[in-house]
Structure formats: structure tokens, C-alpha cells
């Protein structure tokens, strides 16, 4: 069995802690592997790539790191507290390494890329450091460590997309899956380390994406999420598979191609960028019922001046224009966001601008953070982190409260209506209840019923809600579904 530890705090956001299991590989070499992942959905998808590469090498994987021969921790650098949790976890692995000196401990992902040899020189518990573009090299690097040497490969690539690797599906529910459509990022937001840890943007060829989506559907999966740091900038040029003519595929066209696989395959995507999301994408969403009416569109700040300091390359007015387009073209579309409190030089008036844009949009959900300076970023080099921590915490609390208010308001609109959901499994709080998400990505909890199981679509009448969850019962008579 294989185990992935993650948190369920986000969309793009830090994850850790929940054990996920898949079938063990058929070919085994006697060695056992344990993987733990932190951070965004891209990290989660990367862990599936790693599992696939090492499955081909015959590793039997385990959910207990105490019995592992190789332990990997797939890391995130986007927030300081994420890095601290990784360091704490490495200390725990260290106790096991002292008991079993042959244990191989490796750091993968964004922290590996950012800190490079520092892990090997200062973190004595780490044997190998591997960046997100070097996972094909893992078998050789493991052998190098087992021969008594430290190992490192953090080289970034302009071509690597892992398009030919069929990921091992770590979530194990056989219902939902991630499909990575691109890697890297060309945006240079002043607060963000991603361009430095994941490299330049490159799009995966659409034929491999469609083949992966078709294969998932043929195996019974009902929902796929297309992943990229900025999916709206997806662009692939190449020869048509049949006519061999030069073609170009953008994100709207890719969405349509995936939607056409089957109306029973539900499609989500993440993340969009306000400067790049086009009306063409919005019309594609509106055209196909199986493309979910949900867009994650990070605003980060409601102030044009702060947005300029962040190098977001759009203004408050531009963002509002995109929101208005979404509301016009896709009525009822859910919108979520990322918001940073206390960015460099942010004034109280600019903080109020953030609160006001939250009121204007009425976010269904928001991932909120206080600004955390990341070494190597433009903001760390050029801007003073001059907002006192108590002020950051107070502003963050106000943003969080506003987010809870708008989330409750949006969910209340479903009360008294029927929604179609894809059942994902039993509720975390009770085995007597089932749960799943509606088209707008809201979690729905309802009493279990005979014949209703994970992977089926069901209509649920919503009779009440919390600020985070819709609660209801299976609809006997189905009024208009929203």
C-alpha cells in the first residue's frame, strides 16, 4: 500500500495529514517507500508522478514510515509555516533514521529547489534533495545514496512535463483525479517563489492530456481537475495528430476537448489568473454542463497600488471587469480567491479596499494569509516588510470574518433548492451520512440511502447550511436543479 499525508485546507493551499491509500504495485523488489506531501494540488499531483516512477522500479510502498526503506517528503515553500512544518517532520524522521541508519530520507519539491545543498550541509537527516523537474532521476539518486553518497538534482527544465508518465492515483477513491496540463510559471509576482522553484512555464501536449482523461473515465472516474499555476496561459503548438498540420491549442479549446469526452465526466480546473482569463474560456464553461461553474480567481488585494507592488499586472478595475464578465456569462458561477493581509506598505485605507472588493464579489470561499516574506523574491529584495505583526493579524482576522460572511451568504442561496452532486464518500463526522460537491464546489452532506454510493450522481434537496457546508436530503421529487 502507499500513503500520502496531506492537509485539506485548500485549493492551492497547504495540505497535510490525511492518509490516502492505493493498490500496491505488482512487481516488488523488497524495498518499501513512504511519501508525504505538503502544499498545493500541483505538489499532490507531483507525488503521483513520483509514485509511478518508483512503482516501475518495483518499490512496495507502505503507510507506515517506521517500516520504510525510503522516505520522501514533498515540500512547499509558498508560506513560512509550511517550511517549518517540514523541518519538524524531518526531525521525526531523524529519530527513525538513528534507529535504522540505512533509511534513505529525501526532500522533494519546492523547498528542495529553493534550499538546494543547504539541506545536505545543515540538515544532517537528509540524504537526497530533488527538485520538481528531476523526478525521472530518482532511481539513480536512490542508488547513489545507498552506495554511501549524498545526492542532489535540482536542475530546472524548459521541456519537462512528465506527459508520458501515467500517474499512480494516490487518493484511492477512484472518483476524482488531478491532471497536470502545464508546469512552471512565467508570472513574477513579487511575493511568490514559484517561478524560482518550478521554473519557466511550459504546456503539456493536448493529446496526452486527452488520453489521460479518457483513460480515467474508462476506469470509472467521474471528475478530473486540470492543474497549472496559471491554466489560462496554457498554449500548445505542434502538429495535428491526424493531418500533421501545424495547430495551436489554447485553454478554452482544451477545456472543450476534455468536456467532449463524455457528459458524465465532470471537469474542474485551477488556477486562473485575472490578467489572462478570457471570455472565450467563460463561454466554454457556459456551453458545457459538465464543466463546473466554479472559478478560483485570486485577487490578493483590493488596492491597485498594492497590486502594482505585488506585480500582479492588473488593477482593481480590471479584476472587477473580469468578475462582471463571469457573472454575465455564467450566472450562478461560484468564485473563490486568495487574499494576502498586510503586504508591504499596505495602508489601512488599502486594507479597507480589500474588504470592499470582497463585498463586491461575494466570494464563495477565500484562502486568506498574512504576508510572509519569502527569501529570493522581488519583495524580499526591494520592499520592506514593514507592517507590524499585530496589525497583520488584525487585518487577517477581519478578512477571514468577511470571507465567512460572504460564504454563508452564497450558501444560503441554495437553501430550499435541489442540487446535483457527485458522491465522494462518507462524511468525516458520521458514517451514516454521505458527502459530495455540487457544480459550484460546495460540500453537501446528506443521510445515506440504499443504492447511493461513491461515484454516483444524486439530487439533494438543501434544507439548511453552515458557513462551509450545505445540508439536506435526497430529493424524491426533483424541482429545477441549480
C-alpha positions in Angstrom: 0.0 0.0 0.0 1.1 3.6 -0.5 0.4 6.5 1.8 0.3 10.2 1.2 -0.1 12.6 4.0 -1.8 15.9 3.2 -4.0 18.5 4.7 -7.3 19.5 3.2 -7.0 23.2 3.7 -7.2 24.3 0.1 -7.4 24.7 -3.3 -3.9 25.9 -3.9 -3.1 25.9 -0.4 -1.4 24.0 2.2 -2.3 20.3 2.7 -1.1 17.7 5.0 -2.1 14.9 7.4 -4.8 12.7 5.8 -3.7 9.2 4.9 -4.5 8.2 1.3 -4.1 4.7 0.0 -3.8 3.0 -3.3 -3.1 -0.6 -4.5 0.5 -1.8 -4.2 2.5 -2.4 -7.4 2.6 -5.9 -8.8 6.4 -6.0 -9.2 8.3 -5.7 -6.0 12.0 -5.6 -5.1 11.7 -5.9 -1.3 12.2 -2.2 -0.6 9.4 -0.1 0.9 8.6 3.5 0.1 6.7 6.1 2.1 5.7 9.5 0.6 4.3 12.5 2.5 3.2 15.7 0.7 2.6 19.3 1.7 1.4 22.3 -0.2 -0.7 22.8 -3.3 -2.5 20.5 -5.7 0.4 20.6 -8.0 2.6 19.1 -5.3 -0.1 16.4 -4.8 0.0 15.6 -8.5 3.8 15.5 -8.5 3.7 12.9 -5.7 1.6 10.8 -8.1 4.3 11.1 -10.7 7.0 10.1 -8.1 4.9 7.1 -7.0 4.6 6.0 -10.7 8.3 6.3 -11.4 9.3 4.2 -8.3 6.5 1.7 -8.9 8.2 0.9 -12.2 11.3 0.2 -10.1 9.5 -2.3 -8.0 9.1 -0.5 -4.8 6.4 -1.8 -2.4 5.0 1.2 -0.6 3.8 1.5 2.9 1.6 3.7 5.0 4.0 3.4 8.0 7.3 5.2 7.7 8.7 3.1 10.5 8.9 0.2 8.1 10.1 2.1 5.1 13.5 1.9 3.4 13.0 5.2 1.6 11.0 8.2 3.0 10.2 11.2 0.8 8.7 14.4 1.9 7.3 16.5 -1.0 7.6 20.1 0.2 6.1 23.6 -0.3 7.9 27.0 0.0 5.0 29.3 -0.5 4.5 30.0 3.2 7.0 30.2 6.0 4.9 28.0 8.3 4.8 25.3 5.6 8.6 25.1 5.7 8.6 25.0 9.5 6.2 22.0 9.5 8.5 20.2 7.0 11.5 20.8 9.3 9.6 19.5 12.3 8.6 16.4 10.3 12.2 15.8 9.2 13.2 15.8 12.9 10.7 13.0 13.5 12.1 11.0 10.6 15.5 11.6 12.1 14.6 9.6 15.2 13.8 6.7 12.9 17.0 7.2 10.9 19.0 6.9 14.2 17.3 3.6 14.8 17.7 2.4 11.2 20.9 4.1 9.7 20.1 2.5 6.3 16.9 4.5 6.0 17.0 6.9 3.0 15.4 10.3 3.6 14.8 12.6 0.7 13.3 16.1 0.3 11.4 16.7 -2.9 9.7 19.7 -4.5 9.8 23.4 -3.9 11.8 23.5 -0.7 14.4 21.2 -2.3 14.7 23.6 -5.2 14.9 26.7 -3.1 17.3 25.5 -0.4 19.3 23.1 -2.5 22.6 22.0 -0.9 21.7 23.7 2.4 19.6 20.6 3.3 22.5 18.3 2.7 25.0 20.5 4.5 23.0 21.7 7.5 20.1 19.3 7.8 22.1 16.2 8.7 19.0 14.0 8.5 18.6 14.4 4.7 20.3 12.1 2.2 19.0 13.5 -1.0 17.4 16.6 -2.4 15.4 16.5 -5.6 13.7 19.4 -7.4 10.3 19.1 -9.2 11.8 18.7 -12.7 14.2 15.9 -11.7 11.9 13.0 -10.6 13.0 10.8 -13.5 16.4 10.7 -11.9 15.1 9.3 -8.6 16.1 5.7 -9.2 19.7 6.7 -9.8 19.8 9.1 -6.9 18.5 6.4 -4.5 21.2 4.1 -5.7 23.8 6.8 -5.1 22.6 7.3 -1.5 22.6 3.5 -0.9 26.3 3.5 -2.1 27.1 5.8 0.7 26.9 9.3 -1.0 24.7 12.3 -0.7 22.6 13.0 -3.8 21.2 16.2 -5.3 19.4 17.1 -8.5 17.6 20.4 -8.6 18.1 21.3 -12.2 15.1 23.1 -13.7 13.9 22.2 -17.2 12.3 24.1 -20.1 10.8 21.0 -21.5 9.8 18.5 -18.8 6.1 17.9 -18.4 6.1 14.2 -17.5 3.5 13.8 -20.2 4.5 10.2 -20.9 4.2 9.1 -17.3 0.8 7.6 -16.1 0.4 8.9 -12.5 -0.3 6.5 -9.7 -3.6 7.8 -8.3 -2.9 8.4 -4.7 -6.3 9.4 -3.5 -7.7 5.9 -3.9 -11.4 6.8 -4.3 -11.5 6.0 -8.0 -13.8 9.0 -8.5 -11.8 12.2 -8.7 -8.3 12.8 -10.1 -5.8 15.6 -11.0 -4.4 16.0 -14.5 -1.4 18.3 -14.8 -1.7 20.3 -18.0 1.4 22.5 -17.6 4.3 23.2 -15.3 6.2 26.3 -14.1 5.1 29.9 -14.1 6.1 33.0 -16.1 4.4 35.4 -13.8 6.8 37.2 -11.5 4.5 38.2 -8.6 6.8 40.0 -6.2 5.8 37.8 -3.2 6.0 34.4 -4.8 8.8 31.8 -5.1 7.1 29.6 -7.6 8.9 30.9 -10.7 12.2 30.2 -9.0 11.3 26.7 -7.6 9.3 25.4 -10.6 10.9 27.2 -13.5 9.5 28.6 -16.7 6.1 27.9 -18.0 5.6 25.0 -20.5 2.4 23.4 -21.6 1.8 19.7 -22.0 0.6 18.4 -25.4 -3.2 18.1 -25.6 -3.1 14.6 -26.9 -1.5 13.2 -23.8 -4.0 15.2 -21.6 -7.0 13.9 -23.5 -5.6 10.3 -23.4 -5.2 10.6 -19.7 -8.7 12.0 -19.2 -10.2 9.3 -21.4 -8.3 6.5 -19.5 -9.6 7.9 -16.2 -13.1 7.9 -17.5 -12.8 4.4 -18.9 -11.7 3.3 -15.4 -14.7 4.8 -13.8 -13.5 8.2 -12.7 -16.2 10.8 -12.8 -14.3 14.1 -12.2 -11.0 15.5 -13.3 -9.3 18.7 -12.2 -6.9 20.3 -14.8 -4.0 21.8 -13.0 -1.5 24.5 -13.7 0.0 27.5 -11.9 -1.9 29.6 -14.5 -4.2 27.5 -16.6 -5.4 30.4 -18.6 -2.0 30.8 -20.2 -2.0 27.2 -21.5 -0.9 27.3 -25.1 0.5 24.4 -27.1 1.7 24.5 -30.7 2.5 21.4 -32.7 1.5 19.0 -35.5 -2.1 17.8 -35.6 -2.2 14.0 -34.8 -4.1 13.1 -38.0 -3.4 15.7 -40.6 0.1 16.7 -39.4 -0.7 20.3 -40.0 0.6 22.9 -37.5 -2.1 23.7 -34.9 -2.4 25.8 -31.8 -4.5 24.9 -28.7 -5.4 27.4 -26.0 -7.0 26.7 -22.7 -10.6 27.3 -23.8 -10.1 24.8 -26.7 -8.5 22.3 -24.3 -11.5 22.6 -21.9 -13.9 21.9 -24.7 -11.9 18.9 -25.9 -11.9 17.4 -22.4 -15.6 18.2 -22.0 -16.4 16.3 -25.2 -15.0 13.0 -23.8 -18.3 12.4 -22.0 -21.1 14.4 -20.5 -20.7 12.2 -17.4 -17.2 13.3 -16.8 -17.2 16.4 -14.7 -14.3 19.0 -15.2 -12.8 21.4 -12.9 -9.6 23.5 -13.2 -7.2 25.5 -11.1 -5.7 28.1 -11.0 -6.9 31.1 -13.2 -5.2 34.4 -13.3 -7.2 37.7 -13.6 -4.9 39.1 -16.3 -5.3 36.0 -18.6 -8.8 34.6 -18.1 -10.7 35.3 -21.3 -14.4 35.5 -22.3 -13.6 32.5 -24.6 -13.0 30.4 -21.5 -16.1 31.7 -19.8 -18.3 30.9 -22.9 -16.8 27.4 -22.9 -17.8 26.9 -19.3 -21.3 28.2 -20.0 -21.6 25.9 -23.1 -20.9 22.6 -21.4 -22.9 21.4 -18.5 -20.1 19.1 -17.3 -17.6 22.0 -16.9 -18.2 23.0 -13.4 -19.4 26.5 -12.7 -16.6 27.3 -10.3 -13.6 29.6 -10.9 -10.7 30.2 -8.5 -9.6 33.7 -9.3 -7.1 35.1 -6.8 -7.3 38.8 -6.2 -4.6 39.1 -3.5 -5.5 42.7 -2.7 -8.3 45.2 -3.5 -5.9 48.1 -3.9 -4.5 48.9 -7.3 -1.3 50.4 -5.7 -0.7 47.3 -3.7 -1.4 45.1 -6.8 1.3 47.0 -8.6 3.8 46.4 -5.8 2.8 42.8 -6.0 3.5 42.8 -9.8 0.1 41.3 -10.4 -0.2 43.2 -13.7 -3.8 44.1 -13.3 -5.8 46.8 -11.4 -8.8 46.7 -9.2 -10.9 47.9 -12.1 -9.6 45.1 -14.4 -10.4 42.5 -11.7 -13.9 43.8 -11.3 -14.3 43.7 -15.1 -13.5 40.0 -15.1 -15.9 39.4 -12.2 -18.6 41.2 -14.1 -17.9 39.1 -17.2 -18.2 35.9 -15.1 -21.5 37.0 -13.6 -22.8 38.0 -17.0 -21.7 34.9 -19.0 -22.1 32.2 -16.3 -24.9 33.3 -13.9 -24.6 31.5 -10.6 -20.9 30.7 -11.1 -19.1 30.2 -7.8 -15.9 32.3 -7.3 -13.1 31.8 -4.8 -10.0 33.7 -4.1 -6.6 34.1 -2.4 -6.1 37.2 -0.3 -3.0 38.5 1.4 -3.3 40.7 4.5 -0.5 43.2 5.4 1.6 43.3 2.3 4.5 45.7 2.3 3.4 49.4 2.9 -0.3 48.5 2.8 -2.3 51.3 4.5 -5.5 51.0 6.5 -7.4 52.5 3.6 -6.0 49.9 1.2 -7.0 47.2 3.6 -10.5 48.6 3.5 -10.3 48.4 -0.3 -9.7 44.7 0.0 -12.7 44.3 2.3 -14.8 46.3 -0.1 -13.9 44.1 -3.1 -14.8 41.1 -1.1 -18.2 42.6 -0.6 -18.5 43.4 -4.3 -17.6 39.9 -5.5 -19.3 37.9 -2.6 -16.7 35.1 -2.7 -18.0 31.6 -2.1 -14.7 30.8 -0.4 -11.4 32.6 0.2 -8.0 31.4 1.2 -6.6 34.1 3.4 -3.0 34.6 4.6 -0.9 37.3 6.3 2.1 38.3 4.3 5.1 36.1 4.8 8.4 37.3 3.2 10.0 34.6 1.1 13.7 34.8 0.6 14.8 35.4 -3.0 11.6 37.1 -4.1 11.4 40.6 -5.5 9.5 41.8 -2.5 12.2 40.4 -0.2 14.9 42.2 -2.2 13.2 45.5 -2.8 10.4 46.1 -0.3 10.4 46.4 3.4 8.2 44.0 5.3 7.0 47.0 7.4 3.5 46.0 8.6 3.7 45.1 12.3 2.6 41.5 13.1 -0.3 42.6 15.4 -1.6 44.7 12.5 -1.3 41.8 10.1 -3.1 39.5 12.4 -5.9 42.0 13.0 -6.4 42.7 9.2 -6.3 38.9 8.6 -9.0 38.4 11.2 -11.2 41.0 9.5 -10.6 39.4 6.1 -11.4 36.0 7.4 -14.6 37.2 9.1 -15.7 38.9 5.8 -14.9 35.7 3.9 -17.1 33.7 6.4 -19.9 36.2 5.9 -19.9 36.1 2.1 -19.5 32.3 2.1 -22.6 31.9 4.3 -24.5 34.4 2.1 -23.6 32.4 -1.0 -24.5 29.0 0.5 -27.8 30.3 1.9 -28.9 30.9 -1.8 -29.1 27.1 -2.2 -31.4 26.5 0.8 -34.8 25.4 -0.4 -33.4 24.3 -3.8 -32.2 21.0 -5.3 -28.5 20.5 -6.3 -26.9 17.7 -8.3 -23.8 16.3 -6.6 -21.2 13.7 -7.2 -21.0 11.4 -4.2 -17.4 11.2 -2.9 -17.9 9.0 0.1 -19.0 9.1 3.7 -19.0 12.2 5.8 -16.0 12.8 8.1 -18.3 13.3 11.0 -20.6 10.3 10.6 -20.6 7.0 8.6 -24.4 7.4 8.4 -24.0 10.4 6.1 -22.6 10.7 2.6 -21.0 13.8 1.1 -20.0 15.2 -2.2 -19.7 18.5 -4.1 -22.2 20.3 -6.3 -21.4 22.1 -9.5 -20.2 25.2 -7.6 -17.8 23.2 -5.5 -19.8 23.5 -2.3 -19.6 20.5 0.1 -23.0 18.8 0.6 -23.8 16.3 3.4 -26.9 14.2 3.5 -28.1 10.9 5.1 -27.0 7.7 3.3 -29.6 5.8 1.4 -29.8 2.3 -0.3 -28.2 2.3 -3.7 -26.4 5.6 -3.3 -22.7 5.1 -3.2 -19.4 6.9 -4.0 -19.1 7.7 -7.7 -22.8 8.2 -8.3 -24.7 11.4 -9.1 -27.6 12.2 -6.8 -30.0 15.1 -6.4 -30.1 16.6 -2.9 -32.7 19.0 -1.5 -30.9 21.6 0.6 -32.8 22.5 3.8 -30.1 24.2 5.8 -26.4 25.3 5.7 -23.5 26.3 7.8 -20.9 28.8 6.6 -19.0 26.0 5.0 -21.4 23.1 4.2 -24.8 22.5 2.6 -27.0 20.0 4.5 -30.0 18.2 3.0 -31.7 15.0 2.0 -32.0 13.0 -1.2 -34.7 14.6 -3.4 -37.8 12.5 -4.0 -39.4 14.9 -6.4 -36.9 16.9 -8.4 -37.7 20.6 -8.9 -35.4 22.7 -11.1 -31.7 21.9 -10.3 -29.3 24.7 -9.5 
